[in-house]
Amino acid sequence: MNIRKFSINKACILLGILLLLAVGVVSAAIYLLTENITAVGYVFLFSVFVLLCVICFVTLIRRKLVMFSDSFCGQMDDMLSGDIMQPKQTIEEESLFYKINYRLGRLYEVMQENKNNIAKERADLQELISDISHQVKTPIANLKIINNTLLENEVPPQKQKEFLTAQASQLDKLDFLMQAMIKTSRLETGVISLDQKQQPVYDTLATALGWILFNAEKKQIDVQVECPEHLDARHDRKWTSEALFNILDNAVKYTPAGGQIRVSVEGWEMYVKINIADTGIGISEQHQGTIFKRFYREDAVHDVEGIGIGLYLAREIVTLQEGYIRVASEIGQGSTFSVFLLRK
């Protein structure tokens, strides 16, 4: 007999038959031993009582099994169809079905979390594709215009040089955009693991400042730096320099010629604070919460070169190192970006 094909109903019927046979055998044995019909009657009544109790118990267990299996199958069907509902928790924590019900609840939570993550990733991907298409549209259109002009018209050498210079500028913009997107995607997807070490902030800041000094000198912007050489923080030097450069580069871009940028570093109990203050155009209070969004740029600064990804990348880098960035600014009064890096 195949036990796997042996149903619960058949098992209950077999159990009942065996119990009846056992009652009959016991009653016959007592009668043969005592020849007392009254004793046989008592034994028979007791056996019937026990049999009824067993039948009630088996019926109750069977009913609970059927109810649980129906509920379990219903929940699984809902999950498979996408109509996910929170499984009801049993009140009796010591019941036979508590462990299964508890794990069903955990399965629901995991599936719900995965569903939300997939939806978020899909929305982020759609937003990223939309942002990239918007950003590359203008330089590609400009390149096509320049290319068609050079191909279809007689252009004097001086004009050709101007067109080629403009073309090189648009190509540089596309290259910068692609490099920024590659860095962002590698950080977001975890392809790059930041190598955080306890090391001086002075060297990291010096690297970032070296990248902006030429542009600052061209605009005659006075850059002042106060940074103790012994002050350490736990950070990745390469990527933190990138983050600080992006903030400093924005300060140079949006500070008028002859302005000032002041960088100061101080050690707190848990963080090293890096202040980057400029005398630029400032940021309105209503936009201070959105400047860290990818590709965000205020309408007032669209004439300034840039694609609006520097601050987003800076925040991602600092956040991945368990730090954070704050900004304080007023229109016409400049801006102060504060970068906080963990000391240990």
Secondary structure, 3 states (H helix, E strand, C coil): CCHHHCCHHHHHHHHHHHHHHHHHHHHHHHHHHHCCHHHHHHHHHHHHHHHHHHHHHHHHHHHHHHHHHHHHHHHHHHHHHCCCCCCCCCCCCCCCCHHHHHHHHHHHHHHHHHHHHHHHHHHHHHHHHHHHHHHHHHHHHHHHHHHHHHHHCCCCHHHHHHHHHHHHHHHHHHHHHHHHHHHHHHHHCCCCCCCCEEEEHHHHHHHHHHHHHHHHHHCCCEEEEECCCCCEEEECHHHHHHHHHHHHHHHHHCCCCCCEEEEEEEECCCEEEEEEEECCCCCCHHHCCCCCCCCCCCHHHCCCCCCCCHHHHHHHHHHHCCCEEEEEEECCCEEEEEEEEECC
